[in-house]
Amino acid sequence: MIPELSAIADDAGFGPLVRLKAAQRLLWLRRDLRSRAVLVAHEVAFDEKTPRHVRVIAAGCVAEWSDECREEARALILKLRGR
């Protein structure tokens, strides 16, 4: 299951929400894969082609999962929400 989820999360051919959900499941199953999950969520959050509501969800995941990227993700959430 882990290799398949990793492949889905890493494959830009899948939609952004599918990739984000795969990253969430990876993190749920294996905490040691946090950095990979953060990377995928960060890519989705900062991809301007991704629908805004998905970007907000992804940025929330980044803020929750990564101390280093938390402020950047919070700023993006505020920007996307028009605040």
C-alpha positions in Angstrom: 0.0 0.0 0.0 2.8 2.5 0.9 4.6 2.2 -2.5 1.3 2.8 -4.4 0.4 5.8 -2.2 3.9 7.2 -2.8 3.6 6.8 -6.5 0.2 8.6 -6.5 1.4 11.4 -4.3 4.4 12.0 -6.5 2.7 11.7 -9.9 1.6 15.1 -11.2 -0.7 13.2 -13.7 -3.1 12.7 -10.9 -5.2 15.6 -9.8 -4.1 17.8 -7.0 -6.8 16.6 -4.6 -5.9 13.0 -5.2 -2.2 13.7 -4.7 -3.0 15.5 -1.4 -5.2 12.7 -0.1 -2.5 10.2 -0.9 0.0 12.4 1.0 -2.4 12.5 4.0 -2.8 8.7 4.0 1.0 8.3 3.7 1.4 10.4 6.8 -1.4 8.6 8.6 0.2 5.2 7.9 3.9 6.2 8.3 4.9 9.2 10.4 8.5 8.9 9.2 7.2 10.0 5.7 6.2 13.4 7.0 8.8 15.3 4.8 7.4 13.6 1.7 3.8 14.4 2.6 4.8 18.0 3.3 6.5 18.3 0.0 3.5 17.1 -1.9 1.1 19.4 0.1 3.5 22.3 -0.5 3.5 21.7 -4.3 -0.3 21.5 -4.4 -0.7 24.6 -2.2 1.6 26.8 -4.2 0.4 25.6 -7.7 -1.6 28.5 -9.1 -3.4 26.1 -11.6 -4.9 24.2 -8.6 -8.4 25.3 -7.5 -8.3 27.8 -4.7 -10.3 25.6 -2.2 -7.9 22.7 -2.7 -4.9 25.1 -2.3 -6.4 26.3 1.1 -6.7 22.7 2.3 -3.2 21.9 1.2 -1.8 25.0 2.8 -3.5 24.0 6.0 -1.8 20.6 5.8 1.5 22.2 5.4 0.9 24.5 8.3 -0.1 21.6 10.5 2.7 19.2 9.4 5.7 21.5 9.1 7.2 23.9 11.7 9.6 25.3 9.1 6.9 26.2 6.5 4.1 27.1 8.9 4.2 30.9 8.5 4.6 30.7 4.7 1.5 28.4 4.6 -0.5 30.7 6.9 0.3 33.7 4.7 -0.9 31.8 1.7 -4.1 30.8 3.4 -4.8 34.5 4.2 -4.0 35.6 0.7 -6.2 32.9 -0.8 -9.1 33.9 1.5 -8.7 37.5 0.5 -7.6 38.8 3.9 
